[in-house]
Amino acid sequence: MLAPRAVACLLLAFSSIAVEARAAEPMRALIVDGQNNHRNWPQTTQMMKKYLDQSGLFAVEVATTVPKGQDPNFSPKFADYKVVVSNYNGADWPKATQQALLDFVRTGGGLVVVHAADNAFATWHEYNEMIGLGGWGGRNEKSGPLVYLDEKQMLVRDDRKGGGGHHGKQHPFQIVVRDTEHPITRGMPRAWMHTQDELYDSLRGPAENMKVLATAFSDTASGGTGRHEPMIMTIDYGQGRVFHTPMGHANESQECVGFITTLQRGTEWAATGGVTVPIPADFPTADETKSRKFTN
């Protein structure tokens, strides 16, 4: 028979192993999709699912609405997940589902908003608070200010009248990291090239409790604004964390190693407040894009 001290030591050892095993379990993540003005959304959902699965941090599921109109039966149990990733831009969700997402984030859940998901729910005030900035859908000065960097690289909140949401022609563009100490961007090159994408500009919204971590210059030669526009943002909402990137329009945009890494790190941050995903050796440089061809 083991002595009481030996039994206690064994129990402590087994307890430590159990804690380590639980820590190693992937976090549950949910991608929501089903409607989008981008016809390639089924592919980009699968791309993001694979990228998050490949990180080893997440076990990813997908919740899909009906293809058109409001889906009265769309009611994911957000509280069962650590983080929700939105690839959705379509009809309003049922009020109960909207409230469930708000409650999830307010009480500490993570939310990730990718590209056209910031076009969604233009009249849902709390959603616009969560994502910081949005575009299209009838957004205007009543939705909040335009946010961008001026010629002195200072963040501007511009209350001028007008619509929200625009982009010029697709092209590769350089991302400039503005906050090198944030967990998402720490260790990234100060500047790196993103593959061909829509460079969203003139986004507007409440922009409260929002940090702009990186920007891109919206060149007038490509139909842009001539300003640096937000490309990587975080928003604190209640006890929750929101990661927002307007990048990721086309499949080739999401094949960018910079996008993949930013998505993985941003999703981990939204879920936990920290980042362990490393900057890979094939990360883009200041003058060269880097891509990984996606295969199912």
ABEGO torsion letter per residue (X at the ends): XBBAAAAAAAAAAAAAAAAAAAAABBBBBBBBBGBBABAAAAAAAAAAAAAAAAAGABBBBBBBBBABEBBAABBBBAAABABBBBABBBBBBBAAAAAAAAAAAAAGBBBBBBEAAAABGAABAAAAAAAGBBBEGGBBAAAEBBBBBBAAGBBBBBABBEBBEBBBBBBBBBBBBABAABAAABGBBABBBBBBBBBBBGBBEAGBGBBBABBBBBBAAAGBAGBBBBABBBBBBEABBBBBBABGABAAAAABAAAAAAAAAAAAAAAAGBBABBBBAABBBAABBBBBBBBX
